[in-house]
Amino acid sequence: MIRFENVTKRYPDGTTAVDDLSFEVAEGELVTLVGPSGCGKTTTMKMVNRLIEPSEGRIFLDGEDISTVDPVRLRRRIGYVIQQVGLFPHKTVLENTATVPQLLGWRRAKARARAAELLDLVGLDPSVYGDRYPEQLSGGQRQRVGVARALAADPPVLLMDEPFGAVDPVVREHLQNEFLRLQSQVRKTVLLVTHDIEEAVRLGDRIAVYGTGRIEQFGAPAAVLGAPATPYVADFVGADRGLKRLSVTPIEESDLEEPPVVRLDDRLPRELGARWAVVLDARGDLHGWISAEQARAEGTVAEHARRMDAWLPLGASLKQAFSTMLQHDAGWIAVIDAEGTGRFLGVLTPARLHEALRRSIDADAQDIPRAAVDLESIATITAATGPNERP
């Protein structure tokens, strides 16, 4: 969708902001451009909509050389979100969102209907927020309006320049989550500029790590964290890149252990053969857990089962798993199916979490599937502790 061919931007004073840049962004892909201030990442992005003209080289959008396209017409095909949002203070939220469709000649009713649809999609009820003015919104809400406005004319490409940098960390994380949810639905081709490697790793399908005017490494987040291409990249992503990698490594079914299981309607078994067992209902959905001491009582499993708080769906990140273990002081977490129906798949222990991370790193290094990695045996903690006891 976007292709740079030997692009250079050189200013009259001799400063080279971008030097011989070549890379491609596939349709529907979200690529994050990350690096320190002054490295050329924002210049790169602004050349896509011709806010900055390259000195050399060519940029293609969906196969078309953008230098041959009228800049105004080009920009109306590209959504643009900036840190300061740039909403019109004298227009309502609905009017702000409908701006680009109206510039394109849409009928007023159609433009407003599209604006209302997009506001709802970004989590702002148009019946509540549509008639408000930007000054009546929080920073996070204004940022959502900015995203909705950029998407209103359904552009194939979205450019985002530090879009979540002006809000506090809690709101930023929430906006990142909402944007990932939104991107899963609209699948735009996105270039997102950030100076924050955590944000780049979390949002990007691929990451371009910038040095000074050049891309030092371009690849999947896990690959950049697991195998930095240069000492500069290793230094930029940080000595804690192993911990960062947890956030981009999903839980897979092969990572799980099969613990003892009892059913909700069973009589207490007296002996579990372990210190705890997972409790399932008649359909095989996760219900809770029971300890060996409770199993020696009288009655049914349902009368003694404990609530299961430490659980995640398949595909959640290892970082979420680790965080859940710490949050609930748990020696393991239960994992259910990714569709969220509650079907129990197995448990993830700290040892298996560590093994999953090692497999992920080795898989990238060897360019093979994670399941094909042959690791040395790691002692597991099967049935050692309950979910609310330390291993």
matplotlib code that plots the C-alpha trace (Angstrom):
import matplotlib.pyplot as plt

x = [0.0, 2.8, 6.3, 9.4, 12.1, 15.5, 13.8, 16.0, 15.0, 17.8, 17.2, 18.9, 21.3, 22.7, 20.8, 19.8, 16.6, 16.0, 18.7, 18.1, 15.0, 13.4, 10.6, 7.1, 3.9, 1.4, -2.3, -4.0, -0.7, 0.1, 3.8, 5.2, 8.1, 10.1, 13.2, 14.5, 13.6, 15.1, 15.7, 13.5, 10.4, 7.9, 9.6, 9.1, 5.4, 4.8, 6.3, 3.4, 0.8, 3.2, 3.3, 7.0, 8.4, 11.3, 14.5, 15.2, 13.5, 9.8, 6.9, 4.0, 0.5, -1.4, 1.0, 0.6, 3.6, 2.3, 4.4, 2.0, -1.1, -2.6, -1.6, -5.1, -6.7, -4.0, -4.6, -8.3, -7.5, -5.4, -6.5, -4.2, -4.1, -1.8, -0.9, -2.7, -5.8, -6.5, -10.3, -12.2, -13.2, -16.2, -17.7, -19.5, -18.0, -20.4, -19.5, -15.8, -16.1, -18.0, -15.5, -13.7, -16.8, -18.3, -15.2, -15.5, -19.0, -21.0, -24.6, -24.9, -27.2, -24.9, -21.8, -23.5, -24.7, -21.2, -19.8, -22.3, -21.3, -17.6, -18.2, -20.0, -17.2, -14.6, -16.7, -18.4, -22.2, -23.2, -26.5, -24.4, -21.3, -22.3, -23.6, -20.7, -17.8, -14.1, -13.6, -16.3, -14.3, -11.4, -8.0, -8.7, -12.2, -10.7, -8.2, -11.0, -12.8, -9.5, -9.3, -13.0, -12.5, -9.5, -11.6, -14.8, -14.2, -13.1, -9.5, -7.3, -4.3, -4.1, -1.1, -0.7, 1.9, 2.4, -1.4, -1.5, 1.4, -0.6, -2.6, -1.7, -0.4, -3.7, -5.7, -2.9, -3.2, -6.9, -6.7, -4.2, -6.5, -9.4, -7.4, -6.2, -9.9, -10.8, -8.0, -9.1, -12.5, -11.5, -8.0, -6.5, -3.0, -1.3, 1.9, 2.2, 5.1, 6.1, 9.2, 8.0, 9.3, 6.6, 3.9, 5.7, 5.9, 2.3, 0.6, 2.8, 2.5, 6.1, 8.4, 10.9, 13.6, 15.2, 18.8, 19.7, 17.8, 18.0, 16.1, 18.4, 16.0, 12.6, 10.7, 8.1, 8.1, 9.2, 12.1, 13.3, 13.2, 14.6, 17.3, 18.4, 20.2, 22.7, 24.2, 22.2, 18.9, 19.8, 20.6, 17.4, 15.0, 16.6, 18.3, 14.8, 13.8, 13.1, 10.4, 9.1, 8.9, 6.4, 3.9, 4.1, 4.3, 0.8, -0.2, -0.5, -2.2, 1.1, 2.3, -0.4, -0.3, -3.2, -4.0, -6.4, -10.0, -13.2, -16.8, -19.2, -21.8, -19.2, -19.1, -16.0, -13.2, -11.5, -8.1, -7.1, -3.6, -2.5, -2.8, -5.6, -7.9, -9.7, -13.5, -15.5, -19.2, -21.1, -20.2, -16.5, -16.4, -14.2, -16.0, -13.3, -10.9, -10.8, -7.9, -6.9, -8.1, -11.6, -11.8, -11.7, -14.9, -18.5, -20.8, -20.4, -17.7, -20.2, -20.5, -16.8, -15.4, -13.7, -14.0, -11.4, -10.0, -6.7, -7.6, -7.1, -8.2, -5.9, -3.9, -3.5, 0.1, 2.6, 2.8, -0.9, -0.3, 2.6, 0.6, -2.4, -0.2, 1.2, -2.1, -3.8, -0.6, -1.2, 1.1, -0.7, -3.5, -6.3, -6.6, -9.9, -10.7, -10.0, -13.7, -14.5, -17.1, -15.4, -14.2, -11.2, -8.0, -5.3, -3.2, -0.1, 2.6, 5.6, 7.9, 5.8, 5.6, 9.4, 9.6, 7.1, 9.3, 12.4, 10.6, 9.5, 13.0, 14.5, 11.8, 12.5, 16.3, 15.9, 12.9, 10.8, 7.4, 7.4, 6.2, 9.2, 11.8, 13.5, 14.3, 16.1, 13.7, 12.5, 11.1, 7.5, 5.3, 2.4, -0.2, 2.3, 0.2, -3.3, -4.0, -3.9, -0.7, 2.9, 4.7]
y = [0.0, 2.4, 2.1, 4.2, 4.0, 5.5, 8.6, 11.4, 14.7, 17.3, 20.9, 24.0, 24.3, 20.9, 19.0, 15.5, 14.5, 11.2, 9.4, 6.9, 5.4, 2.2, 0.2, -1.1, -1.1, -3.8, -3.1, -3.3, -3.3, -1.0, 0.0, 2.1, 4.4, 4.8, 6.6, 9.6, 13.2, 14.5, 11.1, 11.7, 9.6, 12.5, 13.8, 10.3, 10.3, 13.9, 13.0, 10.5, 13.2, 15.7, 18.1, 17.7, 17.1, 14.6, 15.8, 12.5, 9.2, 8.3, 7.4, 5.2, 4.9, 1.9, 1.8, 5.5, 7.9, 10.5, 13.2, 13.1, 13.6, 16.9, 17.4, 18.5, 15.5, 13.2, 14.5, 13.9, 10.2, 10.0, 10.2, 12.3, 12.3, 14.5, 14.8, 18.1, 16.8, 20.1, 20.2, 23.3, 25.0, 26.7, 23.4, 20.7, 17.2, 15.9, 18.8, 18.3, 14.6, 15.3, 17.9, 15.8, 14.1, 17.5, 18.8, 15.9, 17.0, 14.5, 15.5, 17.0, 14.3, 11.5, 13.2, 13.6, 10.0, 8.8, 11.0, 9.6, 6.1, 6.8, 8.5, 5.4, 3.2, 5.1, 4.8, 8.2, 8.1, 10.6, 11.4, 12.4, 13.9, 15.0, 18.5, 19.2, 21.4, 20.4, 22.4, 20.3, 17.1, 15.5, 15.1, 11.4, 12.2, 14.8, 12.3, 9.9, 12.6, 13.2, 9.5, 9.4, 12.5, 10.9, 7.8, 9.6, 9.6, 5.9, 6.6, 3.6, 5.1, 6.6, 8.7, 9.2, 11.5, 10.8, 10.4, 9.4, 11.4, 14.3, 12.3, 10.6, 7.0, 5.5, 7.2, 6.4, 2.7, 2.8, 4.7, 2.2, -0.7, 1.1, 1.8, -1.8, -2.9, -0.3, -1.4, -5.0, -3.9, -1.3, -2.7, 0.5, 0.8, 2.8, 4.7, 5.7, 7.8, 7.4, 7.9, 5.3, 1.7, 0.3, 1.8, 0.8, -2.8, -2.9, -1.4, -2.3, -5.3, -4.2, -1.7, 0.6, 1.6, 4.9, 6.0, 9.4, 9.6, 5.9, 2.8, 0.6, -2.4, -3.1, -6.1, -7.7, -6.5, -9.9, -10.0, -6.5, -7.3, -10.8, -10.2, -6.5, -6.0, -3.5, -2.4, 0.9, -1.0, -3.1, 0.0, 1.8, -1.1, -1.4, -4.0, -5.1, -6.1, -9.6, -8.2, -6.1, -9.2, -10.7, -8.2, -9.4, -13.2, -14.8, -17.8, -20.8, -24.1, -25.9, -23.8, -25.2, -28.0, -30.4, -30.3, -32.5, -31.8, -32.4, -31.6, -29.3, -32.0, -34.7, -36.0, -34.9, -37.3, -37.4, -37.7, -35.5, -36.8, -33.2, -30.1, -28.7, -29.4, -27.2, -27.3, -27.4, -27.3, -29.9, -28.2, -28.2, -24.5, -23.1, -22.6, -22.4, -24.6, -26.8, -27.7, -31.1, -30.2, -29.3, -32.5, -34.5, -33.0, -34.3, -33.3, -32.2, -30.3, -27.4, -26.9, -26.3, -24.9, -21.5, -18.7, -18.6, -15.0, -15.8, -16.7, -15.4, -16.3, -18.1, -15.6, -13.1, -12.0, -13.5, -10.1, -10.2, -13.7, -12.6, -9.6, -11.7, -14.1, -11.1, -9.4, -12.5, -13.8, -17.0, -19.9, -20.5, -19.2, -20.9, -20.4, -20.6, -20.6, -17.4, -17.0, -16.3, -19.0, -20.2, -23.6, -24.6, -25.5, -25.9, -23.9, -21.8, -22.0, -19.7, -22.4, -22.8, -19.1, -18.9, -21.8, -20.1, -16.9, -18.9, -20.8, -17.5, -16.0, -19.2, -19.5, -16.0, -16.6, -19.8, -18.6, -21.7, -22.1, -21.8, -25.4, -26.7, -25.3, -28.0, -26.7, -28.4, -29.9, -27.4, -28.7, -27.8, -27.1, -29.3, -29.4, -27.8, -25.0, -23.5, -20.4, -18.2, -19.8, -19.0, -21.9]
z = [0.0, 0.9, -0.7, -0.2, -2.8, -2.0, -0.4, 0.9, 2.5, 2.6, 3.7, 2.2, 5.2, 4.4, 7.1, 6.0, 7.9, 6.0, 4.1, 1.3, 2.9, 1.3, 2.9, 2.3, 4.4, 3.4, 3.1, 6.5, 8.3, 11.3, 11.3, 14.1, 13.5, 16.7, 17.6, 19.5, 18.7, 15.5, 14.0, 10.9, 11.8, 11.6, 8.4, 6.9, 7.8, 6.5, 3.2, 2.6, 2.5, 1.0, 3.9, 3.3, -0.2, -0.6, -2.1, -3.9, -4.4, -4.9, -2.6, -3.9, -2.5, -3.8, -6.7, -7.6, -7.5, -5.1, -6.7, -9.7, -7.5, -6.5, -2.8, -1.7, -3.4, -1.9, 1.6, 1.4, 0.8, 3.9, 7.5, 9.8, 13.6, 15.6, 19.2, 19.7, 17.9, 16.2, 16.6, 15.5, 18.8, 17.3, 15.9, 17.8, 18.1, 15.4, 13.1, 13.6, 12.8, 9.6, 8.3, 5.7, 4.2, 3.7, 2.1, -0.3, -1.3, 0.8, 1.5, 5.0, 6.3, 5.0, 6.4, 9.8, 9.8, 9.1, 11.9, 14.3, 13.3, 13.8, 17.2, 18.3, 17.0, 19.1, 22.2, 22.3, 22.2, 19.5, 21.4, 24.5, 22.9, 19.4, 20.4, 22.8, 22.0, 22.3, 25.4, 27.1, 26.5, 28.4, 26.7, 26.0, 24.6, 22.2, 21.0, 20.2, 18.2, 16.3, 15.4, 14.4, 12.2, 10.5, 9.6, 8.7, 4.9, 5.1, 3.9, 3.1, 4.9, 8.4, 9.5, 13.3, 14.8, 18.6, 18.8, 22.5, 23.8, 25.3, 27.9, 31.2, 31.3, 32.4, 29.7, 27.2, 27.9, 27.6, 24.2, 23.0, 23.8, 22.1, 19.0, 18.7, 19.0, 16.4, 14.0, 14.3, 12.8, 10.2, 9.2, 7.9, 6.6, 9.4, 9.9, 13.6, 14.9, 18.5, 20.7, 23.1, 22.5, 24.7, 22.6, 19.4, 20.6, 21.8, 18.7, 15.7, 13.4, 12.5, 13.9, 12.2, 14.7, 13.5, 14.1, 12.6, 9.3, 8.7, 9.8, 11.8, 12.0, 10.5, 11.7, 13.9, 17.5, 18.8, 16.4, 17.2, 21.0, 20.7, 18.1, 17.9, 14.6, 15.9, 19.2, 18.7, 18.5, 21.5, 23.5, 22.3, 23.1, 26.5, 28.7, 29.8, 26.3, 27.5, 29.8, 26.9, 24.8, 27.2, 25.9, 22.3, 23.0, 23.1, 25.2, 22.9, 23.7, 23.6, 26.6, 28.9, 31.4, 32.2, 35.9, 37.9, 37.0, 38.8, 37.8, 39.6, 40.3, 41.4, 44.9, 46.7, 45.8, 49.2, 47.4, 44.5, 44.0, 44.1, 46.2, 44.1, 41.1, 38.6, 38.8, 35.6, 35.0, 32.9, 29.6, 30.4, 31.2, 33.9, 37.2, 39.9, 41.9, 45.0, 47.4, 48.6, 52.1, 50.8, 48.8, 52.1, 53.3, 52.8, 50.0, 46.4, 44.6, 44.1, 47.8, 48.3, 45.1, 45.2, 42.8, 40.0, 39.6, 38.0, 34.4, 30.8, 27.3, 24.9, 22.9, 25.8, 26.2, 28.5, 30.1, 31.0, 32.4, 34.5, 35.7, 36.6, 38.6, 40.6, 41.0, 42.5, 44.2, 42.1, 41.4, 38.1, 35.9, 34.2, 30.4, 28.5, 24.8, 22.8, 21.9, 25.5, 25.9, 29.1, 27.8, 29.9, 28.1, 30.7, 33.2, 32.7, 35.4, 35.9, 34.5, 31.4, 31.0, 31.0, 28.6, 26.2, 26.2, 25.4, 22.6, 21.1, 21.1, 19.7, 17.0, 15.7, 15.8, 13.8, 11.7, 12.6, 14.3, 18.1, 18.5, 16.5, 19.0, 21.0, 24.5, 27.3, 29.8, 32.4, 35.7, 35.9, 38.9, 38.0, 40.8, 43.3, 44.5, 44.4, 42.4, 45.5, 47.0, 46.1, 44.3]

ax = plt.figure().add_subplot(projection="3d")
ax.plot(x, y, z, "-o")
ax.set_aspect("equal")
plt.show()
